[in-house]
Amino acid sequence: MDPVLDARRSVPVPVPEVPDAVPKAPGLYAWWGRFGALPGVSGPRHPTAQVQLLYVGIAPNGPTSAATLRSRVVGDHIRGTTGSSTLRRSLAALLVEQQGWRSRWTTRPVLVNRDELALSEWMAVTLHLSWAEHPEPWTVEADVIAELEPPLNQAENRSHPMHAVVAAARKRWREEARTSGH
């Protein structure tokens, strides 16, 4: 089993189809987006679909977690909030100005409720997901990120040229949310 090849070759599924398609199993997942969807962000092209790689994640994140691909992808990313999803935080940080979204501060920046819904809608029309089942995805995550080079991953990806851009956007968003008063 080669999780890198599995993730790279599997056909990305549009977000509206993901809840019924993604398995309740451990593994790795890859978020893909239309070219130009995120200003200034480009990722590796999918070998057969007209999308680019944006982010790679795993479920569970270790041997004591009960998370599955479905619970992580659907519960945290698709139906979750910026408070529970690193992917959503990065997307929000990169899109907040362009979309005119508003943020507030909790223990971290989060979008206001109506803009969480707007981000979910943006994801539904813009993103696709592929996945590969793996019994212990935490054992291969760093290697998969190093090989696939997803531009939005922050952990295990400091050498990526987009790391500083995403980190700066997230920092700006944090600072704006702290001072927004919403």
Secondary structure, 3 states (H helix, E strand, C coil): CCHHHHHHHCCCEEHHHHHHHCCCCCEEEEEEECCCCCCCCCCCECCCCCCEEEEEEEECCCCCCCCCHHHHHHHHHHCCCCCCCHHHHHHHHHHHHHHCCCEEECCCEEECHHHHHHHHHHHHHHEEEEEEECCCHHHCHHHHHHHHCCCCCCCCCCCCCCHHHHHHHHHHHHHHHHHHCC
